[in-house]
């Protein structure tokens, strides 16, 4: 096989042109058309090959070479940001009948409903499109926005106004303020027509209608949106100036009366109704003129929805029942080990590339070593692959009858492939972890990637590839280096702007992005630290308990003494407990972690956690403990209501507890409250306070 470095200049020039075209095409399909057609690994390989070629033949480098640019400027960079009046949350997923039964049972337990009480469920087709919010003021369409991260989306008003099925003006019976939430989609017929037009122009077609719809809407030139046949289905409300219904069905009926396009729905009264509708819609799926990937179930009564509330980023009163994932057969060419930020060694199958659900898949997770043994997965095996929940590729099973005898058993390493440190399993954990900690370069890089990720510091321009590059070059070794980079850059022998793929503008944009993130709320800062088992929701609980970085840090240091009040307070925080607290305490027991935090405090502003204005109730910030049997609401409902009012619900009583709400047959917690002199409330007292 001829090496790149054996090519003469003319052949190298031709190969360079081909590689550059492939990369530009990949950039366009990913950034502009929302339709990636190759995997990240394949894209990276193309970039590496082009860089190697230009290193050997510098005369091939031109100002428009992909190596002189960082991707392409995504068109959505020009969209203004929109903060949603109420968060646009995602849905939990269920996949089996048993999961649906569990969903209904949880609602019944939460609301303390009798076994024979009917829970009406609205079943709606789950449209595979782009989530969108339409805001009407005085019955005029004034704003349209994408969901974005749930709290903030992008202003796509002018693009959406080109969608003919969306009314620009509502009839007089509509309220003054009405926010309609729904899905922008492209019908199958329109999708086929668009792809045929793309083909006639010699352009790549879209992978599926969802990507085509998203790519069409997220264009700065809204004439492109206007040229494509898009539709909209409404199904829910955001902010509304007046109550319009008592049920989800009532909302749907009102929206229809105001000429908001809708899908059909079914009102279900039992698991049997739900599953009959599911099976019926699954059979009809291919006949519909729009893509659906499941069915959404919502509690019909809005008063029950309000009582059920939300958990983390999803409502308790709704879930999505996903259709079975598409499955295909391919070969495992190899198995690699990836090392994560917490040291977890995750096996990844490198597959013979194949299309699954409209996406080219070349990698699949194998989860852990036990999973490999259980399924007897070997290198060279023919396997069935699916995209779990239509998202994450996974190996379903091995086709052992297709083995030729050349397949190789995979031996899971007992040492980290990145740093050589021992890789061990703790207790009953299925995960094997590298013990190298911050001496393991891969863990450091993954922690840095996490630190700048969307839910943490969210720094544009510091993507995975740039983090890896800057780490390899010694520019960024820890989070502190990110915020000192601009000053240090002045003394670098090769400033960032002179590096391959960079320039003055891209360098300035990077530093601007970093400087914009020097103010960060405490909860995002805690999440950014990448402490094991501390996700976004747990970080918020910690931030709401300690308010400032100083009190949080000092409490974690003091909690290392398990006889201390600080330790008792920590494990009393809901969803923390001894296991999660152990990881927190271990993190703050490391001097180098404390040193990083202190240096960051000198460089950035960590904003104290604030309860939203809507939570300025008489119990906001109070620590509440519920004990005994409640008669007017379930324990789960009482806890959810307290948290919705800004209170902190604890599982144990301490001298910092503000109220103990004692129900029937209250025991040890009530006794401890009396010993400590904590205020004790009856259930009626509590309801009186929060009313």
GIVENSUL-V465520 format. One record per backbone hydrogen bond with DSSP energy under -0.5 kcal/mol. CO is the residue of the C=O (numbers start at 1). NH is the residue of the N-H. If there is no record, write none. Layout:
co=CO nh=NH
co=CO nh=NH
This chain:
co=3 nh=6
co=4 nh=7
co=8 nh=12
co=9 nh=13
co=10 nh=14
co=11 nh=15
co=12 nh=16
co=13 nh=17
co=14 nh=18
co=15 nh=19
co=16 nh=20
co=17 nh=21
co=18 nh=22
co=19 nh=23
co=20 nh=24
co=21 nh=25
co=22 nh=26
co=23 nh=27
co=24 nh=28
co=25 nh=29
co=26 nh=30
co=27 nh=31
co=27 nh=32
co=28 nh=32
co=28 nh=33
co=29 nh=35
co=39 nh=43
co=40 nh=44
co=41 nh=45
co=42 nh=46
co=43 nh=47
co=44 nh=48
co=45 nh=49
co=46 nh=50
co=47 nh=51
co=48 nh=52
co=49 nh=53
co=50 nh=54
co=51 nh=55
co=52 nh=56
co=53 nh=57
co=57 nh=60
co=58 nh=61
co=62 nh=65
co=65 nh=68
co=66 nh=69
co=69 nh=71
co=72 nh=74
co=74 nh=77
co=75 nh=78
co=76 nh=79
co=80 nh=155
co=82 nh=84
co=82 nh=153
co=87 nh=89
co=90 nh=315
co=92 nh=320
co=94 nh=322
co=96 nh=100
co=97 nh=101
co=98 nh=102
co=99 nh=103
co=100 nh=104
co=101 nh=105
co=102 nh=106
co=103 nh=107
co=104 nh=108
co=105 nh=109
co=106 nh=110
co=107 nh=111
co=108 nh=112
co=108 nh=113
co=114 nh=117
co=118 nh=120
co=120 nh=300
co=121 nh=123
co=121 nh=268
co=122 nh=124
co=122 nh=298
co=123 nh=266
co=124 nh=296
co=125 nh=127
co=126 nh=293
co=127 nh=129
co=129 nh=131
co=130 nh=184
co=131 nh=147
co=132 nh=182
co=133 nh=135
co=133 nh=145
co=134 nh=136
co=134 nh=180
co=135 nh=142
co=135 nh=143
co=136 nh=178
co=137 nh=140
co=139 nh=170
co=140 nh=137
co=140 nh=142
co=143 nh=135
co=144 nh=156
co=145 nh=133
co=147 nh=150
co=150 nh=88
co=151 nh=84
co=152 nh=149
co=153 nh=82
co=154 nh=146
co=154 nh=156
co=156 nh=160
co=157 nh=161
co=159 nh=162
co=160 nh=163
co=162 nh=164
co=163 nh=166
co=165 nh=167
co=168 nh=141
co=171 nh=174
co=176 nh=138
co=176 nh=139
co=176 nh=178
co=177 nh=241
co=178 nh=136
co=178 nh=180
co=179 nh=238
co=180 nh=134
co=181 nh=235
co=181 nh=236
co=182 nh=132
co=183 nh=233
co=184 nh=130
co=185 nh=231
co=187 nh=191
co=188 nh=192
co=189 nh=193
co=190 nh=194
co=191 nh=195
co=192 nh=196
co=193 nh=197
co=194 nh=198
co=195 nh=199
co=196 nh=200
co=197 nh=201
co=198 nh=203
co=199 nh=202
co=208 nh=212
co=209 nh=213
co=210 nh=214
co=211 nh=215
co=212 nh=216
co=213 nh=217
co=214 nh=218
co=217 nh=219
co=220 nh=222
co=221 nh=224
co=221 nh=225
co=222 nh=226
co=223 nh=227
co=225 nh=228
co=228 nh=230
co=231 nh=185
co=233 nh=183
co=236 nh=181
co=239 nh=179
co=246 nh=302
co=246 nh=303
co=247 nh=251
co=248 nh=252
co=249 nh=253
co=250 nh=254
co=251 nh=255
co=252 nh=256
co=253 nh=257
co=254 nh=258
co=255 nh=260
co=256 nh=259
co=259 nh=261
co=261 nh=234
co=264 nh=125
co=266 nh=123
co=266 nh=268
co=268 nh=121
co=270 nh=274
co=271 nh=275
co=272 nh=276
co=273 nh=277
co=274 nh=278
co=275 nh=279
co=276 nh=280
co=277 nh=281
co=278 nh=282
co=279 nh=283
co=280 nh=284
co=281 nh=285
co=284 nh=287
co=284 nh=288
co=285 nh=288
co=289 nh=188
co=291 nh=128
co=293 nh=323
co=294 nh=126
co=295 nh=321
co=296 nh=124
co=297 nh=319
co=298 nh=122
co=300 nh=248
co=301 nh=305
co=302 nh=306
co=303 nh=307
co=304 nh=308
co=305 nh=309
co=309 nh=316
co=309 nh=317
co=311 nh=314
co=313 nh=90
co=314 nh=311
co=315 nh=318
co=317 nh=299
co=319 nh=297
co=319 nh=321
co=320 nh=94
co=320 nh=322
co=321 nh=295
co=326 nh=387
co=328 nh=385
co=330 nh=383
co=331 nh=333
co=331 nh=352
co=332 nh=380
co=334 nh=350
co=336 nh=348
co=338 nh=340
co=338 nh=346
co=340 nh=343
co=343 nh=434
co=344 nh=340
co=344 nh=346
co=345 nh=347
co=346 nh=338
co=347 nh=366
co=348 nh=336
co=349 nh=351
co=349 nh=364
co=350 nh=333
co=350 nh=334
co=351 nh=353
co=354 nh=361
co=356 nh=359
co=359 nh=356
co=361 nh=354
co=362 nh=351
co=364 nh=349
co=365 nh=395
co=366 nh=368
co=368 nh=372
co=369 nh=373
co=370 nh=374
co=371 nh=375
co=372 nh=376
co=372 nh=377
co=377 nh=410
co=378 nh=381
co=379 nh=408
co=381 nh=332
co=382 nh=399
co=383 nh=330
co=383 nh=385
co=384 nh=396
co=384 nh=397
co=385 nh=328
co=386 nh=388
co=386 nh=394
co=387 nh=390
co=388 nh=391
co=388 nh=392
co=391 nh=393
co=392 nh=388
co=393 nh=365
co=394 nh=386
co=394 nh=396
co=397 nh=384
co=398 nh=400
co=399 nh=402
co=400 nh=403
co=408 nh=379
co=409 nh=411
co=410 nh=412
co=414 nh=423
co=416 nh=420
co=421 nh=416
co=422 nh=424
co=422 nh=435
co=424 nh=433
co=425 nh=427
co=426 nh=429
co=431 nh=426
co=432 nh=345
co=433 nh=424
co=436 nh=439
co=437 nh=440
co=439 nh=441
co=440 nh=444
co=441 nh=445
co=442 nh=446
co=443 nh=447
co=444 nh=448
co=445 nh=449
co=446 nh=450
co=447 nh=451
co=448 nh=452
co=450 nh=453
co=451 nh=457
co=452 nh=459
co=453 nh=456
co=453 nh=458
co=458 nh=460
co=459 nh=462
co=463 nh=467
co=464 nh=468
co=465 nh=469
co=466 nh=470
co=467 nh=471
co=468 nh=472
co=469 nh=473
co=470 nh=475
co=470 nh=476
co=471 nh=474
co=478 nh=481
co=478 nh=482
co=479 nh=482
co=479 nh=483
co=480 nh=483
co=480 nh=484
co=481 nh=485
co=482 nh=485
co=484 nh=488
co=485 nh=489
co=486 nh=490
co=487 nh=490
co=488 nh=491
co=489 nh=492
co=495 nh=498
co=496 nh=499
co=499 nh=502
co=503 nh=507
co=504 nh=508
co=505 nh=509
co=506 nh=510
co=507 nh=511
co=508 nh=512
co=509 nh=513
co=510 nh=514
co=511 nh=515
co=512 nh=516
co=513 nh=517
co=514 nh=517
co=515 nh=518
co=518 nh=605
co=520 nh=607
co=521 nh=525
co=522 nh=526
co=523 nh=527
co=524 nh=528
co=525 nh=529
co=526 nh=529
co=526 nh=531
co=527 nh=530
co=531 nh=534
co=533 nh=535
co=535 nh=539
co=536 nh=540
co=537 nh=541
co=538 nh=542
co=539 nh=543
co=540 nh=544
co=541 nh=545
co=542 nh=546
co=543 nh=547
co=546 nh=548
co=547 nh=609
co=548 nh=552
co=549 nh=553
co=550 nh=554
co=551 nh=555
co=552 nh=556
co=553 nh=557
co=554 nh=558
co=555 nh=559
co=557 nh=560
co=558 nh=561
co=560 nh=562
co=561 nh=564
co=564 nh=568
co=565 nh=569
co=566 nh=570
co=567 nh=571
co=568 nh=572
co=569 nh=573
co=570 nh=573
co=572 nh=651
co=573 nh=576
co=573 nh=577
co=576 nh=580
co=577 nh=581
co=578 nh=582
co=579 nh=583
co=580 nh=584
co=581 nh=585
co=582 nh=586
co=583 nh=587
co=584 nh=588
co=585 nh=589
co=587 nh=590
co=589 nh=591
co=590 nh=593
co=590 nh=594
co=591 nh=595
co=592 nh=596
co=593 nh=597
co=594 nh=598
co=595 nh=599
co=596 nh=600
co=597 nh=601
co=598 nh=602
co=599 nh=603
co=600 nh=603
co=600 nh=604
co=604 nh=606
co=605 nh=520
co=605 nh=607
co=607 nh=522
co=612 nh=615
co=613 nh=616
co=615 nh=617
co=617 nh=620
co=619 nh=622
co=622 nh=624
co=622 nh=648
co=623 nh=658
co=623 nh=659
co=624 nh=650
co=625 nh=661
co=627 nh=663
co=629 nh=664
co=634 nh=638
co=635 nh=639
co=636 nh=640
co=637 nh=641
co=638 nh=642
co=639 nh=643
co=640 nh=644
co=641 nh=645
co=642 nh=645
co=642 nh=647
co=643 nh=646
co=645 nh=617
co=646 nh=621
co=647 nh=649
co=648 nh=624
co=649 nh=574
co=654 nh=657
co=658 nh=679
co=659 nh=625
co=659 nh=661
co=660 nh=662
co=660 nh=681
co=661 nh=627
co=661 nh=663
co=663 nh=666
co=664 nh=629
co=667 nh=671
co=668 nh=672
co=669 nh=673
co=670 nh=674
co=671 nh=675
co=672 nh=676
co=673 nh=677
co=673 nh=678
co=679 nh=660
co=681 nh=662
co=682 nh=686
co=683 nh=687
co=684 nh=688
co=685 nh=689
co=686 nh=690
co=687 nh=691
